[in-house]
């Protein structure tokens, strides 16, 4: 039962993160659609491409940053990179 609740929590969390208004995610597509509805104009494809590419790069950079910090927190990895002076 505990595993099912954890799986449900992860699933809901992933769904909410996917709705963030970042153009690479679904929330970004919703945001672009709302902007088109409000302004009654289509967003230029080149602008859409540039914003999506930039936000994708930033999202990947953030994920890499989080991954590196998580790996550095593992005790075995931390001990490998610890600088100890031997005299």
N, C-alpha and C positions, 0 to 999 in steps of 0.2 A: 504494500500500500504506500509506503514511504517513497519508493522509487517512482510510482505513478504520479504522485504529487510533485516530485522534483521535476519530472519530465513535463508536466503541465506548466509548472512555473517557468521553465526554460522556454517552452513554446510560446507562452504569453509574452514573456520578456522579448523574445526575438520578433514577435509580431509588432509590439509597440516600438521597438527600435527601428523597424522597417518603415514605420509611419513618420519618422522624423523628416522635416522638410529639407532634406539634402537631395539635390537633383539626381544622384545615382540611385537612390532608394525610391520606393513607391510613393512615399510622402512628397518627394520632389516632383514626381509626375503629377500628383494631385495639385501641388502648388502652381506648377506651370499651367495646368488646366484652369485653375481658378483665376490666374492672372489673365488668361485669354478671355475668360467669360467676363471679367470685370472691365477690361479695356476694349472689348469687342474687336481685338486684332490678334492675329497669330504672332507668336514670338518668332523672330527670324531664325531659320535653321542654323545659321552659323553661330549666332549668339547662344542658342540652345546647346550646340555641340561644344563650344568653348567652356560654358559654365558646367556642363556635365563632366567634361574631361578634367577640369580643374578640381571639381569636388571629388571626383573619383581618385585622383592622385592624392589629395589631402586625406581622404578616408583611408587609403592604403598606407600612407605614411603614419597616420595615427595608429592603425592596427599593428604596424611594424614596431612602433615605439612601445606599445603596450606589451607585445610579445617579448621584446628584448628585456623590458623591465621584469616581466614575469619569470623569464628564464634566469636572469641574474639573481633572482630571489631563491632559487633552488640551492640548498646547502652544498651539494656536490659540485655544482658549477661555480658557486661562489668561492669554494676552497681552491679550485683550479686557477682562478684569476687573482687570488690574494697575493700581494707582493710582500714577501718576507725577506728581510736582509740576513744574509749568512756571513758572519765575520770569522 
